[in-house]
Amino acid sequence: MGRVRTVAVSVVLGSAVMALAGCGADAGGPPGAPGVTGPEGTAARPPAGRLAADPGTRYTAIVVPQLEGLVCDEGDGGIHYGSGLDMRVSGDDDLKEIEGDSNDVADEISCFGSPRNILRKGTMSASAPMFTARSHLYEKVADPAAALNRIFAASTDNATSDGRDFTGEARTFTDSALVVKCRQNVTDTFPMTTCFWANYGAAGVVDFFPADDRYVPIDSAVPWTRAFVAGALRT
């Protein structure tokens, strides 16, 4: 998939390099998690479940999803961390990619909320997506839970070596279609929430930027991850 991006200006925030796309924005948090609300509009804990048997569904394309309350597009949304801090999927060497899936930046999608996130460091600021996502397609993932654990371990180990500081405990959520594993981390002082996911034909990562300088709650990040996967994978 091709990508066109106009970069207006680049600023250095400490060790992070952030490219600002030509988009005006106001500060603000993300919209609520899709279909998951609790008392007084707070996010409710995503329901636990069990992965169903392999239905035989395989995917041939990753598309830009249409998600309620978000505007999504291909690419990094005009913002990225330098020095290897951008989150990528590792530990999937035992999974055979489908023909034509290059696992490069064409598989990256960013989704913005309204108003948009603003990352601030010192006197500098940058408009950021609500999340960026990378997805890989495979011929078969025989055991999504086991594959996810390998991907999560390898990817977070690599990210730690590159400078991400993971905090708290990892949490895993399973429904009939998807296994999701999330953990919060600090990336160049910014509180990030990162969710990896897997099913029988694909795996990926959704990296949530902070809302109002706070972590996106994991209980909100999980349903957004499920919504992204449902909208982005095509058979």
C-alpha positions, 0 to 999 in steps of 0.5 A: 500500500502506498503512503503520502505524508506531508511533514511540516516540521521536526522537533527533538524531544529529548532522545525522541524525534517527532515529525509533526504532520500538518494538522491542527489539534487541541489537547484532550483525552481519547474517546471512551472504549467502544461498547464498554462503559461502567458507572458514570461513563467510566471504562468497564473491565473487558469480559474474560472468555475463551478462544474458539476453535480455529474457524479456518479464516485467513487474511489477505490484506490489512486495510485502514479501518473505520472506527467510530469516533476516530479518524484512521490513516496509513502510516505513523500519523506524522509522529514517531520515536527515534532511536528504535523506540517505535514499537514493532512485532518481534519473535514471530520467526516461526510463523510463515508470513502470507505471500506479499506481506512485507511487514514494513511501514505499509502495515502501520496504521494510525488513528486519531481521536477528537480532540487530538492528543498533545505530547509535551516536553519542556517548551515543545509539543507535538500532536499525536495519534490516539494509537499506532498499530502494526499488523502481520499476516500469517498462513497459520497461527496454530496456537495464538496464545502461545504465539502471543506470549513469544511475540510479547516477550521478544518484542518487549525485550527488544523495546526495553533494550532500546529504552522503554521502561515497562511498568506494572504487570502484563495482563492478558484478555481472551475472547472467542476471536482474539487474545490480547496482552497489554502492559504499560511503559514509559517511553522517553518520559511519555506514559504509553499503553501497549497491547499485543494481539494474536488470532489464528491468522495474524498478530500485531501490536497497538501502541496507545499514546498518553491522554492528558499526560496519563496512561490510557487505561488497559481496560479501555485499550483492550476493546479498542485493540479488538475494534481495530483488529476487527476493522483492519483485517480482510479475508 
